[in-house]
Amino acid sequence: MISINSNPLISVIVPVFNVEKYLNRCIDSILSQTYRHLEILLIDDGSNDSSPQICDEYSKKDKRVRTIHKKNGGVSSARNAGLDVASGQFISFIDADDFISNDMYKELIEVYNAHHYDLVKCFYDYYINDTITTKHYYYDPGLIDISDKNSIYSLFKEKKMDAEIWSYLFKKDTIGDLRFKNYGFGEDLLFVITIISKVKSLYITNNSYYHYFINDNGAVYSKKNVSRNMNNIILVNKELRDIILKEQYYYFDFLTVITIYRIIEDNICSYTGSSIIDLIDDFEELKSLINSINVKELTYYQRCFFHFLKNKNERMILFITKIKKRLLRKDRQIERSIS
């Protein structure tokens, strides 16, 4: 076990791929941290815009910044490249189109120094096209005893815990040889659950330090992309079963089904294939998982969604999805007018 001093080095790993529009904001927010003992690893994942040049300029201006250029391999590959060279006692992951508050690392390190918890995370909020929309306070701040794995896994199912990789500060010693699987979908959940299986305590701070940016431009999704994501989440589900106890399977089967629901919901309005629901027939595991879920644990909207899904009524799924998105947009407009 590595001894951690009161001023430990934090390795901040930032995967970079074609984010020239947002990259300066991200890097500047890291360099502006009141906690200065940082190693900033910018992993250029084969960008073909000006991102590589931006990274190199920051490396020249600040000795804490190191740029690594590599062939494109996806975000997991980029994070792994950062882990392979990181020299800090702590590891943080930041997406290049997001940004963080100035005191984020100061707060998280102070928690570690005061209490020596195994794992620390912070709250976060969502920005859609530069406008803050949702602050995430699913759970109470403070210490969570995760020595009882049944307890923590139920928190995931109840949406009182999440696997947003960038909201955690990890001990490098805890990560060890663990690396991200290159699935392209669900690898964050697999990584976080593996870490949680190793530790006994988690502390959640009561401030929202991480700012997650969503570019709401309505991307178009092909049958190939949606099918790949569904297949990958099934692979993640199978790997989770190798980590967790048999009595905990249901928690993550539930999460898998909810993830599938979000894939369909997110893509159905812009899907370019003939029928997104027909893809379910390609995956026997999906149909089995969907049928295994207790509908009483779903929201009323989700119950309607899965009812229409089982009956292959794509028109009604599209209708209720559009209604939901319209209501969410209305809520955002009200939030903005109040603030």
Phi and psi restraints in degrees (value plus and minus 20) as a CYANA .aco file:
   2 ILE   PHI     -98.5   -58.5
   2 ILE   PSI     112.6   152.6
   3 SER   PHI     -96.1   -56.1
   3 SER   PSI     111.6   151.6
   4 ILE   PHI    -125.3   -85.3
   4 ILE   PSI     102.9   142.9
   5 ASN   PHI    -103.0   -63.0
   5 ASN   PSI     157.8   197.8
   6 SER   PHI     -97.2   -57.2
   6 SER   PSI     -31.6     8.4
   7 ASN   PHI    -149.7  -109.7
   7 ASN   PSI      39.6    79.6
   8 PRO   PHI     -92.3   -52.3
   8 PRO   PSI     134.3   174.3
   9 LEU   PHI     -98.3   -58.3
   9 LEU   PSI     111.9   151.9
  10 ILE   PHI    -126.2   -86.2
  10 ILE   PSI     104.0   144.0
  11 SER   PHI    -110.9   -70.9
  11 SER   PSI      97.6   137.6
  12 VAL   PHI    -122.7   -82.7
  12 VAL   PSI      93.0   133.0
  13 ILE   PHI    -120.3   -80.3
  13 ILE   PSI     101.6   141.6
  14 VAL   PHI    -142.5  -102.5
  14 VAL   PSI      82.5   122.5
  15 PRO   PHI     -88.5   -48.5
  15 PRO   PSI     114.4   154.4
  16 VAL   PHI    -146.0  -106.0
  16 VAL   PSI     102.9   142.9
  17 PHE   PHI    -169.5  -129.5
  17 PHE   PSI      87.8   127.8
  18 ASN   PHI      30.2    70.2
  18 ASN   PSI      34.7    74.7
  19 VAL   PHI    -144.7  -104.7
  19 VAL   PSI      17.2    57.2
  20 GLU   PHI     -76.6   -36.6
  20 GLU   PSI     -50.0   -10.0
  21 LYS   PHI     -88.7   -48.7
  21 LYS   PSI     -49.7    -9.7
  22 TYR   PHI    -136.5   -96.5
  22 TYR   PSI     -29.6    10.4
  23 LEU   PHI     -83.7   -43.7
  23 LEU   PSI     -61.6   -21.6
  24 ASN   PHI     -79.6   -39.6
  24 ASN   PSI     -63.4   -23.4
  25 ARG   PHI     -79.9   -39.9
  25 ARG   PSI     -62.8   -22.8
  26 CYS   PHI     -83.7   -43.7
  26 CYS   PSI     -73.2   -33.2
  27 ILE   PHI     -84.6   -44.6
  27 ILE   PSI     -61.2   -21.2
  28 ASP   PHI     -81.0   -41.0
  28 ASP   PSI     -56.7   -16.7
  29 SER   PHI     -87.3   -47.3
  29 SER   PSI     -50.1   -10.1
  30 ILE   PHI     -95.4   -55.4
  30 ILE   PSI     -64.5   -24.5
  31 LEU   PHI     -86.6   -46.6
  31 LEU   PSI     -41.7    -1.7
  32 SER   PHI    -106.8   -66.8
  32 SER   PSI     -15.9    24.1
  33 GLN   PHI     -81.3   -41.3
  33 GLN   PSI     117.4   157.4
  34 THR   PHI     -89.8   -49.8
  34 THR   PSI     -43.1    -3.1
  35 TYR   PHI    -107.6   -67.6
  35 TYR   PSI      96.4   136.4
  36 ARG   PHI    -116.1   -76.1
  36 ARG   PSI     -36.5     3.5
  37 HIS   PHI    -102.0   -62.0
  37 HIS   PSI      57.4    97.4
  38 LEU   PHI    -145.3  -105.3
  38 LEU   PSI     128.9   168.9
  39 GLU   PHI    -138.7   -98.7
  39 GLU   PSI      94.9   134.9
  40 ILE   PHI    -125.2   -85.2
  40 ILE   PSI      93.9   133.9
  41 LEU   PHI    -125.8   -85.8
  41 LEU   PSI      87.1   127.1
  42 LEU   PHI    -114.1   -74.1
  42 LEU   PSI      92.0   132.0
  43 ILE   PHI    -122.6   -82.6
  43 ILE   PSI      76.8   116.8
  44 ASP   PHI     -94.5   -54.5
  44 ASP   PSI      92.5   132.5
  45 ASP   PHI    -115.0   -75.0
  45 ASP   PSI      33.7    73.7
  46 GLY   PHI      54.0    94.0
  46 GLY   PSI      15.1    55.1
  47 SER   PHI     -82.2   -42.2
  47 SER   PSI     127.5   167.5
  48 ASN   PHI    -138.9   -98.9
  48 ASN   PSI      -1.6    38.4
  49 ASP   PHI    -128.7   -88.7
  49 ASP   PSI    -172.1  -132.1
  50 SER   PHI    -108.5   -68.5
  50 SER   PSI     -13.6    26.4
  51 SER   PHI     -76.0   -36.0
  51 SER   PSI     -63.7   -23.7
  52 PRO   PHI     -79.3   -39.3
  52 PRO   PSI     -59.9   -19.9
  53 GLN   PHI     -87.6   -47.6
  53 GLN   PSI     -59.0   -19.0
  54 ILE   PHI     -82.3   -42.3
  54 ILE   PSI     -64.3   -24.3
  55 CYS   PHI     -79.8   -39.8
  55 CYS   PSI     -65.4   -25.4
  56 ASP   PHI     -82.6   -42.6
  56 ASP   PSI     -57.2   -17.2
  57 GLU   PHI     -84.3   -44.3
  57 GLU   PSI     -61.6   -21.6
  58 TYR   PHI     -86.9   -46.9
  58 TYR   PSI     -55.7   -15.7
  59 SER   PHI     -82.8   -42.8
  59 SER   PSI     -54.2   -14.2
  60 LYS   PHI     -93.7   -53.7
  60 LYS   PSI     -52.5   -12.5
  61 LYS   PHI    -104.4   -64.4
  61 LYS   PSI     -48.5    -8.5
  62 ASP   PHI    -157.2  -117.2
  62 ASP   PSI     101.7   141.7
  63 LYS   PHI     -87.2   -47.2
  63 LYS   PSI     -33.5     6.5
  64 ARG   PHI     -97.3   -57.3
  64 ARG   PSI     -33.3     6.7
  65 VAL   PHI    -117.4   -77.4
  65 VAL   PSI     110.7   150.7
  66 ARG   PHI    -148.5  -108.5
  66 ARG   PSI     110.0   150.0
  67 THR   PHI    -126.7   -86.7
  67 THR   PSI     113.0   153.0
  68 ILE   PHI    -141.0  -101.0
  68 ILE   PSI     102.7   142.7
  69 HIS   PHI    -119.5   -79.5
  69 HIS   PSI     113.7   153.7
  70 LYS   PHI    -165.5  -125.5
  70 LYS   PSI     145.2   185.2
  71 LYS   PHI     -87.7   -47.7
  71 LYS   PSI     130.9   170.9
  72 ASN   PHI     -82.0   -42.0
  72 ASN   PSI     106.7   146.7
  73 GLY   PHI    -161.4  -121.4
  73 GLY   PSI     -18.3    21.7
  74 GLY   PHI      77.6   117.6
  74 GLY   PSI     146.7   186.7
  75 VAL   PHI     -84.1   -44.1
  75 VAL   PSI     -56.2   -16.2
  76 SER   PHI     -84.9   -44.9
  76 SER   PSI     -62.4   -22.4
  77 SER   PHI     -81.4   -41.4
  77 SER   PSI     -60.9   -20.9
  78 ALA   PHI     -86.9   -46.9
  78 ALA   PSI     -63.3   -23.3
  79 ARG   PHI     -82.6   -42.6
  79 ARG   PSI     -60.7   -20.7
  80 ASN   PHI     -84.1   -44.1
  80 ASN   PSI     -57.6   -17.6
  81 ALA   PHI     -82.3   -42.3
  81 ALA   PSI     -57.5   -17.5
  82 GLY   PHI     -87.5   -47.5
  82 GLY   PSI     -62.7   -22.7
  83 LEU   PHI     -81.4   -41.4
  83 LEU   PSI     -55.1   -15.1
  84 ASP   PHI     -86.2   -46.2
  84 ASP   PSI     -45.8    -5.8
  85 VAL   PHI    -134.0   -94.0
  85 VAL   PSI     -25.8    14.2
  86 ALA   PHI     -82.8   -42.8
  86 ALA   PSI     115.8   155.8
  87 SER   PHI    -134.0   -94.0
  87 SER   PSI     -20.2    19.8
  88 GLY   PHI     -95.6   -55.6
  88 GLY   PSI     140.0   180.0
  89 GLN   PHI    -101.3   -61.3
  89 GLN   PSI     -36.7     3.3
  90 PHE   PHI    -145.6  -105.6
  90 PHE   PSI     133.0   173.0
  91 ILE   PHI    -146.3  -106.3
  91 ILE   PSI     112.9   152.9
  92 SER   PHI    -150.2  -110.2
  92 SER   PSI     122.3   162.3
  93 PHE   PHI    -133.5   -93.5
  93 PHE   PSI     113.2   153.2
  94 ILE   PHI    -152.1  -112.1
  94 ILE   PSI     113.5   153.5
  95 ASP   PHI    -100.0   -60.0
  95 ASP   PSI     121.7   161.7
  96 ALA   PHI     -89.6   -49.6
  96 ALA   PSI     -35.0     5.0
  97 ASP   PHI    -119.0   -79.0
  97 ASP   PSI     -13.6    26.4
  98 ASP   PHI    -125.7   -85.7
  98 ASP   PSI     158.8   198.8
  99 PHE   PHI    -172.0  -132.0
  99 PHE   PSI     145.7   185.7
 100 ILE   PHI    -148.6  -108.6
 100 ILE   PSI     136.2   176.2
 101 SER   PHI     -94.9   -54.9
 101 SER   PSI     134.8   174.8
 102 ASN   PHI     -80.5   -40.5
 102 ASN   PSI     -50.4   -10.4
 103 ASP   PHI    -119.4   -79.4
 103 ASP   PSI      -8.3    31.7
 104 MET   PHI     -76.1   -36.1
 104 MET   PSI     -76.3   -36.3
 105 TYR   PHI     -91.7   -51.7
 105 TYR   PSI     -53.7   -13.7
 106 LYS   PHI     -78.7   -38.7
 106 LYS   PSI     -65.6   -25.6
 107 GLU   PHI     -85.3   -45.3
 107 GLU   PSI     -66.9   -26.9
 108 LEU   PHI     -86.9   -46.9
 108 LEU   PSI     -59.6   -19.6
 109 ILE   PHI     -89.0   -49.0
 109 ILE   PSI     -56.5   -16.5
 110 GLU   PHI     -81.5   -41.5
 110 GLU   PSI     -57.8   -17.8
 111 VAL   PHI     -84.4   -44.4
 111 VAL   PSI     -65.5   -25.5
 112 TYR   PHI     -80.1   -40.1
 112 TYR   PSI     -66.8   -26.8
 113 ASN   PHI     -84.2   -44.2
 113 ASN   PSI     -55.8   -15.8
 114 ALA   PHI     -97.4   -57.4
 114 ALA   PSI     -53.8   -13.8
 115 HIS   PHI    -147.4  -107.4
 115 HIS   PSI     -35.3     4.7
 116 HIS   PHI      38.2    78.2
 116 HIS   PSI      22.9    62.9
 117 TYR   PHI     -90.6   -50.6
 117 TYR   PSI     139.3   179.3
 118 ASP   PHI     -94.1   -54.1
 118 ASP   PSI     -51.0   -11.0
 119 LEU   PHI    -170.4  -130.4
 119 LEU   PSI     121.5   161.5
 120 VAL   PHI    -151.3  -111.3
 120 VAL   PSI     121.6   161.6
 121 LYS   PHI    -159.6  -119.6
 121 LYS   PSI     143.1   183.1
 122 CYS   PHI    -142.7  -102.7
 122 CYS   PSI     145.5   185.5
 123 PHE   PHI     -93.0   -53.0
 123 PHE   PSI     149.6   189.6
 124 TYR   PHI    -170.3  -130.3
 124 TYR   PSI     147.1   187.1
 125 ASP   PHI    -154.9  -114.9
 125 ASP   PSI     143.2   183.2
 126 TYR   PHI    -122.6   -82.6
 126 TYR   PSI     117.0   157.0
 127 TYR   PHI    -136.1   -96.1
 127 TYR   PSI     107.9   147.9
 128 ILE   PHI    -133.2   -93.2
 128 ILE   PSI      95.4   135.4
 129 ASN   PHI      31.1    71.1
 129 ASN   PSI      28.0    68.0
 130 ASP   PHI      54.8    94.8
 130 ASP   PSI     -13.9    26.1
 131 THR   PHI    -132.9   -92.9
 131 THR   PSI     104.6   144.6
 132 ILE   PHI     -86.5   -46.5
 132 ILE   PSI     113.7   153.7
 133 THR   PHI    -140.3  -100.3
 133 THR   PSI     -64.7   -24.7
 134 THR   PHI    -159.2  -119.2
 134 THR   PSI     108.7   148.7
 135 LYS   PHI    -117.9   -77.9
 135 LYS   PSI     113.1   153.1
 136 HIS   PHI    -116.6   -76.6
 136 HIS   PSI      83.7   123.7
 137 TYR   PHI    -145.0  -105.0
 137 TYR   PSI      38.5    78.5
 138 TYR   PHI     -85.1   -45.1
 138 TYR   PSI     -48.9    -8.9
 139 TYR   PHI    -155.9  -115.9
 139 TYR   PSI     139.9   179.9
 140 ASP   PHI     -95.4   -55.4
 140 ASP   PSI     120.2   160.2
 141 PRO   PHI     -89.8   -49.8
 141 PRO   PSI     142.2   182.2
 142 GLY   PHI     100.4   140.4
 142 GLY   PSI    -188.6  -148.6
 143 LEU   PHI    -100.1   -60.1
 143 LEU   PSI     114.7   154.7
 144 ILE   PHI    -140.3  -100.3
 144 ILE   PSI     103.0   143.0
 145 ASP   PHI    -100.5   -60.5
 145 ASP   PSI      92.1   132.1
 146 ILE   PHI    -131.2   -91.2
 146 ILE   PSI       2.7    42.7
 147 SER   PHI     -89.0   -49.0
 147 SER   PSI     -48.8    -8.8
 148 ASP   PHI    -110.0   -70.0
 148 ASP   PSI      79.4   119.4
 149 LYS   PHI     -85.3   -45.3
 149 LYS   PSI     -49.7    -9.7
 150 ASN   PHI     -80.0   -40.0
 150 ASN   PSI     -57.9   -17.9
 151 SER   PHI     -85.8   -45.8
 151 SER   PSI     -68.4   -28.4
 152 ILE   PHI     -89.0   -49.0
 152 ILE   PSI     -55.6   -15.6
 153 TYR   PHI     -89.1   -49.1
 153 TYR   PSI     -52.1   -12.1
 154 SER   PHI     -88.6   -48.6
 154 SER   PSI     -50.3   -10.3
 155 LEU   PHI     -84.2   -44.2
 155 LEU   PSI     -56.8   -16.8
 156 PHE   PHI     -82.7   -42.7
 156 PHE   PSI     -66.3   -26.3
 157 LYS   PHI     -83.6   -43.6
 157 LYS   PSI     -56.1   -16.1
 158 GLU   PHI    -105.2   -65.2
 158 GLU   PSI     -13.5    26.5
 159 LYS   PHI      42.0    82.0
 159 LYS   PSI      10.2    50.2
 160 LYS   PHI    -120.8   -80.8
 160 LYS   PSI     -17.2    22.8
 161 MET   PHI    -166.1  -126.1
 161 MET   PSI     133.7   173.7
 162 ASP   PHI    -161.0  -121.0
 162 ASP   PSI     153.8   193.8
 163 ALA   PHI    -135.4   -95.4
 163 ALA   PSI      11.1    51.1
 164 GLU   PHI     -90.1   -50.1
 164 GLU   PSI      82.6   122.6
 165 ILE   PHI     -78.8   -38.8
 165 ILE   PSI     -52.7   -12.7
 166 TRP   PHI     -98.9   -58.9
 166 TRP   PSI     -26.7    13.3
 167 SER   PHI    -112.3   -72.3
 167 SER   PSI     -20.9    19.1
 168 TYR   PHI    -127.3   -87.3
 168 TYR   PSI     130.4   170.4
 169 LEU   PHI    -134.6   -94.6
 169 LEU   PSI      97.6   137.6
 170 PHE   PHI    -121.9   -81.9
 170 PHE   PSI     126.8   166.8
 171 LYS   PHI     -99.2   -59.2
 171 LYS   PSI     112.0   152.0
 172 LYS   PHI     -80.7   -40.7
 172 LYS   PSI     -55.7   -15.7
 173 ASP   PHI     -81.4   -41.4
 173 ASP   PSI     -53.9   -13.9
 174 THR   PHI     -92.7   -52.7
 174 THR   PSI     -58.9   -18.9
 175 ILE   PHI     -85.1   -45.1
 175 ILE   PSI     -64.3   -24.3
 176 GLY   PHI      35.9    75.9
 176 GLY   PSI    -147.1  -107.1
 177 ASP   PHI    -109.6   -69.6
 177 ASP   PSI     -17.4    22.6
 178 LEU   PHI     -82.8   -42.8
 178 LEU   PSI     115.6   155.6
 179 ARG   PHI    -154.4  -114.4
 179 ARG   PSI     142.1   182.1
 180 PHE   PHI     -94.8   -54.8
 180 PHE   PSI     117.3   157.3
 181 LYS   PHI     -98.4   -58.4
 181 LYS   PSI     123.6   163.6
 182 ASN   PHI    -110.7   -70.7
 182 ASN   PSI      41.1    81.1
 183 TYR   PHI    -106.4   -66.4
 183 TYR   PSI     -49.7    -9.7
 184 GLY   PHI      64.2   104.2
 184 GLY   PSI     -24.1    15.9
 185 PHE   PHI    -183.0  -143.0
 185 PHE   PSI     103.3   143.3
 186 GLY   PHI      68.7   108.7
 186 GLY   PSI     -21.3    18.7
 187 GLU   PHI     -89.6   -49.6
 187 GLU   PSI     -47.1    -7.1
 188 ASP   PHI     -84.4   -44.4
 188 ASP   PSI     -64.1   -24.1
 189 LEU   PHI     -79.7   -39.7
 189 LEU   PSI     -65.6   -25.6
 190 LEU   PHI     -81.9   -41.9
 190 LEU   PSI     -61.2   -21.2
 191 PHE   PHI     -85.2   -45.2
 191 PHE   PSI     -69.0   -29.0
 192 VAL   PHI     -84.9   -44.9
 192 VAL   PSI     -63.3   -23.3
 193 ILE   PHI     -83.4   -43.4
 193 ILE   PSI     -57.6   -17.6
 194 THR   PHI     -83.1   -43.1
 194 THR   PSI     -62.2   -22.2
 195 ILE   PHI     -83.3   -43.3
 195 ILE   PSI     -66.4   -26.4
 196 ILE   PHI     -82.2   -42.2
 196 ILE   PSI     -51.5   -11.5
 197 SER   PHI     -86.3   -46.3
 197 SER   PSI     -36.2     3.8
 198 LYS   PHI    -117.1   -77.1
 198 LYS   PSI     -38.3     1.7
 199 VAL   PHI    -134.9   -94.9
 199 VAL   PSI     151.5   191.5
 200 LYS   PHI    -140.4  -100.4
 200 LYS   PSI     -37.8     2.2
 201 SER   PHI    -158.3  -118.3
 201 SER   PSI     122.9   162.9
 202 LEU   PHI    -156.1  -116.1
 202 LEU   PSI     112.5   152.5
 203 TYR   PHI    -137.5   -97.5
 203 TYR   PSI     111.8   151.8
 204 ILE   PHI    -129.9   -89.9
 204 ILE   PSI     102.2   142.2
 205 THR   PHI     -94.4   -54.4
 205 THR   PSI     142.3   182.3
 206 ASN   PHI    -119.5   -79.5
 206 ASN   PSI      -2.0    38.0
 207 ASN   PHI    -141.6  -101.6
 207 ASN   PSI     130.1   170.1
 208 SER   PHI    -114.3   -74.3
 208 SER   PSI      80.2   120.2
 209 TYR   PHI    -120.3   -80.3
 209 TYR   PSI     -42.7    -2.7
 210 TYR   PHI    -123.3   -83.3
 210 TYR   PSI     115.7   155.7
 211 HIS   PHI    -139.9   -99.9
 211 HIS   PSI      86.3   126.3
 212 TYR   PHI    -111.0   -71.0
 212 TYR   PSI     101.9   141.9
 213 PHE   PHI    -120.2   -80.2
 213 PHE   PSI     109.4   149.4
 214 ILE   PHI    -136.5   -96.5
 214 ILE   PSI     103.4   143.4
 215 ASN   PHI    -110.9   -70.9
 215 ASN   PSI      81.8   121.8
 216 ASP   PHI    -108.9   -68.9
 216 ASP   PSI      44.1    84.1
 217 ASN   PHI    -121.0   -81.0
 217 ASN   PSI     -14.6    25.4
 218 GLY   PHI      46.2    86.2
 218 GLY   PSI      40.8    80.8
 219 ALA   PHI     -83.9   -43.9
 219 ALA   PSI     132.4   172.4
 220 VAL   PHI    -116.9   -76.9
 220 VAL   PSI     113.1   153.1
 221 TYR   PHI    -134.0   -94.0
 221 TYR   PSI     115.4   155.4
 222 SER   PHI    -112.8   -72.8
 222 SER   PSI     146.7   186.7
 223 LYS   PHI     -78.7   -38.7
 223 LYS   PSI     -59.1   -19.1
 224 LYS   PHI     -82.0   -42.0
 224 LYS   PSI     -65.1   -25.1
 225 ASN   PHI     -85.6   -45.6
 225 ASN   PSI     -66.8   -26.8
 226 VAL   PHI     -84.7   -44.7
 226 VAL   PSI     -62.8   -22.8
 227 SER   PHI     -82.5   -42.5
 227 SER   PSI     -61.4   -21.4
 228 ARG   PHI     -83.4   -43.4
 228 ARG   PSI     -62.7   -22.7
 229 ASN   PHI     -83.6   -43.6
 229 ASN   PSI     -60.9   -20.9
 230 MET   PHI     -84.0   -44.0
 230 MET   PSI     -63.0   -23.0
 231 ASN   PHI     -83.8   -43.8
 231 ASN   PSI     -60.3   -20.3
 232 ASN   PHI     -87.3   -47.3
 232 ASN   PSI     -57.7   -17.7
 233 ILE   PHI     -88.8   -48.8
 233 ILE   PSI     -49.2    -9.2
 234 ILE   PHI     -87.5   -47.5
 234 ILE   PSI     -61.3   -21.3
 235 LEU   PHI     -81.9   -41.9
 235 LEU   PSI     -61.3   -21.3
 236 VAL   PHI     -82.3   -42.3
 236 VAL   PSI     -63.3   -23.3
 237 ASN   PHI     -78.2   -38.2
 237 ASN   PSI     -62.1   -22.1
 238 LYS   PHI     -85.6   -45.6
 238 LYS   PSI     -58.7   -18.7
 239 GLU   PHI     -89.7   -49.7
 239 GLU   PSI     -55.3   -15.3
 240 LEU   PHI     -79.9   -39.9
 240 LEU   PSI     -54.4   -14.4
 241 ARG   PHI     -86.4   -46.4
 241 ARG   PSI     -39.7     0.3
 242 ASP   PHI    -101.5   -61.5
 242 ASP   PSI     -36.1     3.9
 243 ILE   PHI    -118.0   -78.0
 243 ILE   PSI     -62.0   -22.0
 244 ILE   PHI    -114.5   -74.5
 244 ILE   PSI     147.3   187.3
 245 LEU   PHI     -98.4   -58.4
 245 LEU   PSI     136.9   176.9
 246 LYS   PHI     -78.7   -38.7
 246 LYS   PSI     -57.4   -17.4
 247 GLU   PHI     -90.7   -50.7
 247 GLU   PSI     -29.2    10.8
 248 GLN   PHI    -118.4   -78.4
 248 GLN   PSI     -21.8    18.2
 249 TYR   PHI     -73.9   -33.9
 249 TYR   PSI     -62.6   -22.6
 250 TYR   PHI     -80.9   -40.9
 250 TYR   PSI     -57.1   -17.1
 251 TYR   PHI     -74.8   -34.8
 251 TYR   PSI     -65.2   -25.2
 252 PHE   PHI    -109.1   -69.1
 252 PHE   PSI     -41.0    -1.0
 253 ASP   PHI     -83.4   -43.4
 253 ASP   PSI     -59.8   -19.8
 254 PHE   PHI     -82.4   -42.4
 254 PHE   PSI     -66.8   -26.8
 255 LEU   PHI     -80.6   -40.6
 255 LEU   PSI     -59.1   -19.1
 256 THR   PHI     -82.0   -42.0
 256 THR   PSI     -64.8   -24.8
 257 VAL   PHI     -83.6   -43.6
 257 VAL   PSI     -62.5   -22.5
 258 ILE   PHI     -84.7   -44.7
 258 ILE   PSI     -55.8   -15.8
 259 THR   PHI     -85.5   -45.5
 259 THR   PSI     -61.7   -21.7
 260 ILE   PHI     -81.1   -41.1
 260 ILE   PSI     -62.2   -22.2
 261 TYR   PHI     -78.0   -38.0
 261 TYR   PSI     -62.0   -22.0
 262 ARG   PHI     -89.9   -49.9
 262 ARG   PSI     -56.5   -16.5
 263 ILE   PHI     -79.5   -39.5
 263 ILE   PSI     -67.7   -27.7
 264 ILE   PHI     -85.3   -45.3
 264 ILE   PSI     -66.6   -26.6
 265 GLU   PHI     -81.7   -41.7
 265 GLU   PSI     -62.3   -22.3
 266 ASP   PHI     -87.9   -47.9
 266 ASP   PSI     -50.4   -10.4
 267 ASN   PHI    -124.5   -84.5
 267 ASN   PSI     -37.3     2.7
 268 ILE   PHI     -84.8   -44.8
 268 ILE   PSI     -51.0   -11.0
 269 CYS   PHI     -95.1   -55.1
 269 CYS   PSI     -39.3     0.7
 270 SER   PHI    -145.6  -105.6
 270 SER   PSI      -4.3    35.7
 271 TYR   PHI     -91.5   -51.5
 271 TYR   PSI     117.6   157.6
 272 THR   PHI    -122.3   -82.3
 272 THR   PSI     -23.9    16.1
 273 GLY   PHI    -101.8   -61.8
 273 GLY   PSI     157.9   197.9
 274 SER   PHI     -92.0   -52.0
 274 SER   PSI     -61.4   -21.4
 275 SER   PHI    -177.5  -137.5
 275 SER   PSI      97.8   137.8
 276 ILE   PHI     -89.3   -49.3
 276 ILE   PSI     -49.7    -9.7
 277 ILE   PHI     -91.0   -51.0
 277 ILE   PSI     -52.4   -12.4
 278 ASP   PHI     -81.0   -41.0
 278 ASP   PSI     -42.2    -2.2
 279 LEU   PHI     -83.6   -43.6
 279 LEU   PSI     -49.1    -9.1
 280 ILE   PHI     -78.2   -38.2
 280 ILE   PSI     -55.5   -15.5
 281 ASP   PHI     -84.7   -44.7
 281 ASP   PSI     -39.0     1.0
 282 ASP   PHI     -98.5   -58.5
 282 ASP   PSI     -30.2     9.8
 283 PHE   PHI    -147.9  -107.9
 283 PHE   PSI      78.3   118.3
 284 GLU   PHI     -81.0   -41.0
 284 GLU   PSI     -54.6   -14.6
 285 GLU   PHI     -82.3   -42.3
 285 GLU   PSI     -57.5   -17.5
 286 LEU   PHI     -84.3   -44.3
 286 LEU   PSI     -66.5   -26.5
 287 LYS   PHI     -81.9   -41.9
 287 LYS   PSI     -58.8   -18.8
 288 SER   PHI     -86.2   -46.2
 288 SER   PSI     -62.9   -22.9
 289 LEU   PHI     -84.5   -44.5
 289 LEU   PSI     -64.9   -24.9
 290 ILE   PHI     -80.2   -40.2
 290 ILE   PSI     -61.9   -21.9
 291 ASN   PHI     -90.9   -50.9
 291 ASN   PSI     -39.1     0.9
 292 SER   PHI    -104.5   -64.5
 292 SER   PSI     -34.3     5.7
 293 ILE   PHI     -98.7   -58.7
 293 ILE   PSI     116.8   156.8
 294 ASN   PHI     -96.7   -56.7
 294 ASN   PSI      91.6   131.6
 295 VAL   PHI     -83.0   -43.0
 295 VAL   PSI     -41.4    -1.4
 296 LYS   PHI     -85.7   -45.7
 296 LYS   PSI     -37.9     2.1
 297 GLU   PHI    -108.8   -68.8
 297 GLU   PSI     -21.4    18.6
 298 LEU   PHI    -115.3   -75.3
 298 LEU   PSI     136.8   176.8
 299 THR   PHI     -90.4   -50.4
 299 THR   PSI     145.7   185.7
 300 TYR   PHI     -81.1   -41.1
 300 TYR   PSI     -61.0   -21.0
 301 TYR   PHI     -80.8   -40.8
 301 TYR   PSI     -64.6   -24.6
 302 GLN   PHI     -85.0   -45.0
 302 GLN   PSI     -56.3   -16.3
 303 ARG   PHI     -81.2   -41.2
 303 ARG   PSI     -63.8   -23.8
 304 CYS   PHI     -82.6   -42.6
 304 CYS   PSI     -63.2   -23.2
 305 PHE   PHI     -77.6   -37.6
 305 PHE   PSI     -71.1   -31.1
 306 PHE   PHI     -92.6   -52.6
 306 PHE   PSI     -48.7    -8.7
 307 HIS   PHI     -81.3   -41.3
 307 HIS   PSI     -66.7   -26.7
 308 PHE   PHI     -89.8   -49.8
 308 PHE   PSI     -52.5   -12.5
 309 LEU   PHI     -85.1   -45.1
 309 LEU   PSI     -67.2   -27.2
 310 LYS   PHI     -82.5   -42.5
 310 LYS   PSI     -51.4   -11.4
 311 ASN   PHI    -113.8   -73.8
 311 ASN   PSI     -12.8    27.2
 312 LYS   PHI      34.5    74.5
 312 LYS   PSI      19.5    59.5
 313 ASN   PHI    -117.9   -77.9
 313 ASN   PSI      59.8    99.8
 314 GLU   PHI     -85.4   -45.4
 314 GLU   PSI     -52.4   -12.4
 315 ARG   PHI     -81.3   -41.3
 315 ARG   PSI     -61.8   -21.8
 316 MET   PHI     -92.5   -52.5
 316 MET   PSI     -55.3   -15.3
 317 ILE   PHI     -82.7   -42.7
 317 ILE   PSI     -63.7   -23.7
 318 LEU   PHI     -81.5   -41.5
 318 LEU   PSI     -60.9   -20.9
 319 PHE   PHI     -83.9   -43.9
 319 PHE   PSI     -70.3   -30.3
 320 ILE   PHI     -91.4   -51.4
 320 ILE   PSI     -48.2    -8.2
 321 THR   PHI     -87.0   -47.0
 321 THR   PSI     -64.0   -24.0
 322 LYS   PHI     -83.8   -43.8
 322 LYS   PSI     -59.5   -19.5
 323 ILE   PHI     -83.0   -43.0
 323 ILE   PSI     -64.9   -24.9
 324 LYS   PHI     -81.1   -41.1
 324 LYS   PSI     -66.2   -26.2
 325 LYS   PHI     -84.4   -44.4
 325 LYS   PSI     -56.3   -16.3
 326 ARG   PHI     -85.2   -45.2
 326 ARG   PSI     -60.9   -20.9
 327 LEU   PHI     -86.6   -46.6
 327 LEU   PSI     -58.8   -18.8
 328 LEU   PHI     -84.0   -44.0
 328 LEU   PSI     -61.0   -21.0
 329 ARG   PHI     -82.4   -42.4
 329 ARG   PSI     -58.9   -18.9
 330 LYS   PHI     -83.9   -43.9
 330 LYS   PSI     -62.3   -22.3
 331 ASP   PHI     -80.4   -40.4
 331 ASP   PSI     -61.0   -21.0
 332 ARG   PHI     -83.7   -43.7
 332 ARG   PSI     -60.0   -20.0
 333 GLN   PHI     -83.9   -43.9
 333 GLN   PSI     -59.1   -19.1
 334 ILE   PHI     -86.2   -46.2
 334 ILE   PSI     -62.4   -22.4
 335 GLU   PHI     -79.0   -39.0
 335 GLU   PSI     -64.1   -24.1
 336 ARG   PHI     -86.5   -46.5
 336 ARG   PSI     -58.3   -18.3
 337 SER   PHI     -88.6   -48.6
 337 SER   PSI     -53.3   -13.3
 338 ILE   PHI     -92.1   -52.1
 338 ILE   PSI     -62.3   -22.3
